[in-house]
């Protein structure tokens, strides 16, 4: 899947952080006139602590609709995705730039993955 690259939210278009902001209007605000709010930023790996500092609910339990935050995954900057569903220890994650810039993937992840920092809840 390839996503609309014209949305502006202060993150680099085509990266995981940009996509998760677009997919989570409950946190980043809806897209209005091609623009979106940015209540917190930082590299992907910093999203958990930055969201917590900004007053958003965070935790260690995967829930559908939450943002999953990795310390490292595809790069040292970390990675973020959107939790689509949870079935036991299997998490279905939708993300961008796991396979390439502007490419959206949907994959199954283990909740026991040691690279997961935690979850940001809308």
C-alpha positions in Angstrom: 0.0 0.0 0.0 1.2 3.5 -0.8 -0.2 6.5 1.1 -1.0 10.1 0.3 2.3 12.0 0.8 0.7 15.5 0.7 -0.3 15.6 4.4 1.8 17.9 6.5 2.3 17.2 10.3 5.8 18.2 10.9 7.3 14.7 10.5 9.2 13.5 7.5 6.6 12.3 4.9 7.0 8.6 4.1 8.5 7.7 7.5 6.9 5.6 10.3 6.3 8.6 12.6 4.5 10.6 9.8 2.2 7.7 9.0 1.3 6.9 12.6 0.4 10.6 13.1 -1.9 10.4 10.1 -3.5 7.2 11.3 -4.0 8.4 14.8 -6.1 11.6 14.7 -7.2 11.0 18.3 -3.7 12.1 19.3 -2.4 14.2 16.5 -5.7 15.8 15.5 -7.6 15.4 12.2 -6.1 16.4 8.9 -7.6 19.8 8.0 -6.6 21.6 4.8 -3.7 19.0 4.4 -2.3 19.8 7.9 -2.3 18.1 11.3 -1.3 18.9 14.9 2.0 17.7 16.5 1.6 17.5 20.3 4.9 15.8 20.7 7.8 14.7 18.4 11.3 13.1 18.5 12.7 10.1 16.9 10.4 7.0 16.9 12.2 5.5 19.9 11.5 8.7 21.9 7.8 8.7 21.3 6.8 6.7 24.4 8.6 9.1 26.8 7.6 12.2 24.9 4.0 11.2 24.8 4.1 10.5 28.5 5.6 13.9 29.2 2.9 15.5 27.1 0.2 13.9 29.2 -0.9 11.0 27.0 -1.7 7.6 28.4 1.1 5.0 27.9 1.6 1.5 29.1 2.9 -2.0 28.5 -0.2 -3.8 27.3 -1.0 -3.9 23.6 -4.4 -2.7 22.6 -6.1 -2.2 19.2 -5.7 1.4 18.2 -2.6 2.0 20.2 0.7 3.2 18.8 3.5 0.6 19.3 6.9 2.0 20.0 10.2 0.2 19.3 13.6 1.2 20.7 15.2 -0.2 17.6 13.8 -2.3 14.8 14.9 -1.2 11.3 17.2 1.6 12.5 18.7 3.1 15.6 16.1 5.8 15.5 13.5 3.2 16.5 10.2 2.5 14.8 6.5 3.1 15.5 3.3 1.5 14.1 -0.4 1.3 14.7 -1.8 -1.8 16.6 -4.6 -3.2 14.4 -5.6 -6.1 16.6 -4.3 -8.3 19.5 -4.8 -12.1 19.8 -3.0 -13.5 22.8 0.6 -12.7 22.3 0.2 -11.9 18.6 -0.2 -8.3 17.6 -1.1 -7.2 14.1 0.8 -4.0 13.3 0.3 -1.6 10.4 3.2 0.7 9.7 5.1 2.6 7.1 8.7 2.4 6.1 9.2 -1.1 7.4 9.6 -2.2 3.8 10.4 1.2 2.3 9.5 4.8 2.2 5.8 5.4 1.6 5.1 1.7 1.7 2.5 0.5 4.2 2.8 -3.0 5.6 0.6 -5.1 7.9 2.4 -7.8 9.8 2.1 -9.9 12.9 4.4 -9.1 15.8 5.0 -10.9 19.1 4.0 -9.0 22.2 7.1 -10.5 23.8 9.5 -8.8 21.4 12.2 -7.2 23.6 12.5 -4.3 21.1 9.1 -3.0 22.1 9.3 0.0 24.5 5.6 0.2 25.1 2.3 1.6 23.7 0.7 5.0 23.5 -3.1 4.9 23.9 -5.5 7.3 22.1 
